[in-house]
Amino acid sequence: MKAPGQKPSRFYFTSSYFGSIAIHENVLLLKYGVGRGTPGARVDRVKALRLDHDLDELADVQCSYWIVTNPQNAEPDLFEYHLKVRTEGGCTALSFSLPGPRYGLPSEKIVKWKNNG
């Protein structure tokens, strides 16, 4: 990984879960799992790190939830937020939204920051 104006760096991740990475302008987005991996014990998070400032953390948002919706069924249901990234007016916004309303969960989570150093 090479941040603008800096020497290349190596970062190692150890996990038994899959993850995803993406780069949007100068922001590295990491999606990773936290927990044991069994339904109800694992959630996903998205972490945003600045590539131009020593990987300073901008956000760390839980983007999935396991919830028991049917008391007759012990298996919880998974609710995953969809992520949209927008940059305009000198700001970047991460918008996490559920595909449909769900009682007990926020329908949208928004994280916003100014792009200047």
C-alpha positions as CSV (number, residue, x, y, z in Angstrom):
1,M,0.0,0.0,0.0
2,K,1.4,3.4,-0.8
3,A,-0.1,6.6,0.5
4,P,0.5,9.8,-1.6
5,G,3.9,11.3,-0.8
6,Q,5.0,8.4,1.4
7,K,7.1,5.3,1.2
8,P,5.2,2.0,0.5
9,S,4.0,0.2,3.6
10,R,2.8,-3.3,4.3
11,F,-0.1,-4.2,6.5
12,Y,-1.0,-7.8,7.5
13,F,-4.4,-8.9,8.5
14,T,-5.2,-12.2,10.2
15,S,-8.8,-13.4,10.2
16,S,-10.9,-16.5,9.7
17,Y,-13.5,-14.3,8.0
18,F,-13.7,-12.9,4.6
19,G,-13.4,-9.1,4.2
20,S,-13.6,-6.5,1.4
21,I,-11.5,-3.5,0.6
22,A,-12.2,-0.5,-1.6
23,I,-10.5,2.9,-2.2
24,H,-12.5,6.0,-2.8
25,E,-10.2,9.0,-3.6
26,N,-7.9,9.2,-0.5
27,V,-10.0,6.9,1.7
28,L,-9.5,3.2,2.3
29,L,-12.7,1.3,3.1
30,L,-12.4,-2.0,4.9
31,K,-15.4,-4.3,5.5
32,Y,-14.6,-7.0,8.1
33,G,-16.4,-9.4,10.4
34,V,-16.3,-9.3,14.2
35,G,-17.4,-12.2,16.3
36,R,-17.5,-16.0,16.2
37,G,-19.0,-16.5,12.8
38,T,-22.1,-18.3,14.1
39,P,-25.5,-16.6,13.5
40,G,-26.2,-14.1,16.2
41,A,-22.5,-13.8,17.2
42,R,-21.0,-12.2,14.2
43,V,-21.5,-8.7,12.8
44,D,-19.9,-6.8,9.9
45,R,-18.3,-3.4,10.2
46,V,-16.9,-0.9,7.7
47,K,-13.8,1.1,8.7
48,A,-12.8,4.2,6.7
49,L,-9.0,5.2,6.9
50,R,-7.3,8.2,5.4
51,L,-4.5,7.2,2.9
52,D,-3.0,10.7,3.0
53,H,-2.7,11.0,6.9
54,D,-1.0,7.8,8.2
55,L,-4.2,5.8,8.0
56,D,-6.1,8.0,10.5
57,E,-9.5,6.5,11.2
58,L,-12.4,8.5,10.0
59,A,-15.2,6.1,10.8
60,D,-16.0,2.6,12.1
61,V,-19.6,1.6,11.6
62,Q,-21.5,-1.6,12.3
63,C,-23.2,-2.5,9.0
64,S,-25.0,-5.7,9.8
65,Y,-27.2,-7.1,12.7
66,W,-28.6,-10.5,13.6
67,I,-32.0,-10.2,15.2
68,V,-34.5,-12.9,16.2
69,T,-37.7,-11.8,14.3
70,N,-39.7,-15.0,14.9
71,P,-39.7,-16.3,18.5
72,Q,-40.8,-19.8,17.2
73,N,-37.6,-20.0,15.2
74,A,-34.3,-19.8,17.1
75,E,-32.4,-18.8,14.0
76,P,-31.9,-15.0,13.8
77,D,-32.4,-13.0,10.6
78,L,-29.5,-11.0,9.1
79,F,-30.0,-7.3,8.3
80,E,-27.3,-5.7,6.1
81,Y,-26.9,-2.0,5.4
82,H,-26.2,-0.9,1.8
83,L,-23.3,1.6,1.5
84,K,-23.2,4.6,-0.8
85,V,-20.2,7.0,-0.9
86,R,-20.6,10.6,-2.1
87,T,-18.1,13.4,-2.4
88,E,-19.4,16.9,-3.1
89,G,-18.8,20.4,-1.8
90,G,-15.5,19.5,-0.2
91,C,-17.0,16.7,2.0
92,T,-17.3,13.0,1.7
93,A,-20.3,11.1,3.1
94,L,-20.8,7.5,3.8
95,S,-24.5,6.6,3.8
96,F,-25.6,3.3,5.2
97,S,-29.2,2.3,4.6
98,L,-31.4,-0.7,5.1
99,P,-33.3,-2.0,2.1
100,G,-36.5,-1.7,4.1
101,P,-37.6,-0.4,7.5
102,R,-36.9,-2.6,10.5
103,Y,-38.2,-2.0,14.0
104,G,-35.4,-1.4,16.5
105,L,-32.7,-0.5,13.9
106,P,-32.0,2.9,12.4
107,S,-33.0,2.9,8.8
108,E,-30.0,5.1,7.9
109,K,-26.6,5.9,9.3
110,I,-24.6,8.8,7.9
111,V,-20.9,9.6,8.5
112,K,-19.5,12.8,7.0
113,W,-16.1,14.6,7.0
114,K,-14.4,17.5,5.4
115,N,-11.8,16.5,2.8
116,N,-9.3,19.2,3.7
117,G,-6.3,18.1,5.7
